[in-house]
Amino acid sequence: MSLIDDLENYSLDKTTYINLRWIGIIGQLITINVVAIILKFKFEFIIANTIVLFGVISNIFLFFFYKQRQLSNQSAFYFLLIDILQLGSLLFLTGGILNPFSIFLIIPSVFASSNLNIKSNLIILFVTISLICFLTIYHFELPSPLNNYKISYYYYYAIPLGLIIALIFLNYFAYLFGKENRLRKKALDKIQEVIAKEQELVSLGGQAAAAAHSLGTPLSTIKIISQELLKQKNNKEEIKKDIELLSSQVKRCDEILKKLTVVPFVEDNFIGKDFSLANYVNEIVKSFEEISDKNFITNLDQDTNPFPIKKSIELVYGIRNFIGNANKFASNNIFLSIKSDSEFSEINIEDDGVGFPKDVLSRIGYPYLKSIERGISSKSGLGLGIFIGKTLLEKNYAKIILRNSETRYGAEVNIKWKNNDLMKL
């Protein structure tokens, strides 16, 4: 599924929408009845309550008979259309565009722009604008005694014009914000998926190593017994072959279990240790050196205050993402340095590639960015790696600066922590 297709899977939370509709319906009932019964204003009181009752029925249907927890784009479109037409009908009976509550006409359309697809947005926008124009020309008078007021035609036609301009303006920004939120949600879901897989691998590795550790003693016992039996039955060829086979299989089991440990060939050390920042970076660099033809140039001389940091999947994966990005775009060399003193610790990652594209430099760190520069757009991804790394490290108290290097002319990433924050991990 492509990114465009994925973004078209719009939906709306049913519970949230039902609650918002109840607020609107209760507000309409209170307003209509207060104006008619307490203020004694004259208008089509019974018809207005009947229209609101239709809204109540539609909301009850949505609550009891619509089984899905999320309203599909199509279902949400129809219900929002009902909301617009219902409110339009009430305004038609109570003064049209001059009714102070006509401002509420723009709410369903703005709500649609942030939650529904572009086609549904445009249709609802068109219906709303058409309804505003209709209510400007055709409507009952304002409830008496308000209908005695006379206003200028300039002011009268300025009201629908102002509503339409506000509607278009709010729709545009709601659509942009909604699109950005969907992209960010999709990227955050990707982070959760990545972390879940990493935790599963660590868990499986720990379980396998624990199994190797636990089975080591019984396997050793079996091996000793088989050797003793071999000494005792060396004059019986058939038994001797069986015992030799048993001994070889025990040895094979031992080798297989050792390979399953997180740290192969090091017994009882499968859990690992808390390393300093430099050790973490070194381990990550080693993993890249095995598969990369680039040169990793490290400078750890300024790490004057190395201290152990609790092992963290998020920390390791975040740093690895930035080093992996440098490895991807570097021409030949990746430069890594670590500075650590009594107050701060920081990692600086630079490469000798082309650097961050200028057209997306101001938005680096947002997901799903695509440069339009030639020679870069084909090689670059969607910015997910940087977004994931930035999000994971910032969650762990890091401050990150992304820029183009002034000395290497490639990309530069500076990751900085307060030592007190690192010790809290």
Buried (B, 14 or more C-beta within 10 A) or exposed (E): EEEEEEBEEBBBEBEEBBEBBBEBBEEBBEBBBEBBEEEEBEBBBEEBBEBBEBBBEBBEEBEEEBEEEBBBBEBBBEBBBBBBBBBBBBBBBBBBBBBEBBEBBBBBBBBBBBBBBEEBBBBBBEBBBEBBEBBBEEBBBBBEEBBEEEEEEEEEEEBBEEBBEEBBEBBBEBBEEBBBEBBBEBBBEBBEEBBEEBEEEBEEBBEBBBBBBEEBEEBEEBBEBBEEBBEEBEEEEEBBEBBEEBBEEBEEBBEEBBEBBBBEEEEEEBEEEEBBBBBBBBEBBEEBEEEBEBEBEBEBEEBEBBEEBEBBBBBBBBBBBBBBBBBBBBEEBBBBBBBBEEEBBBBBBBBBBBBBBEBBBEEBBBBBBBBEEEEBEEEBEBBBBBBBBBBBBBEBBBBBEBEBBEEBBBBBBBBBBBBEBBEEB
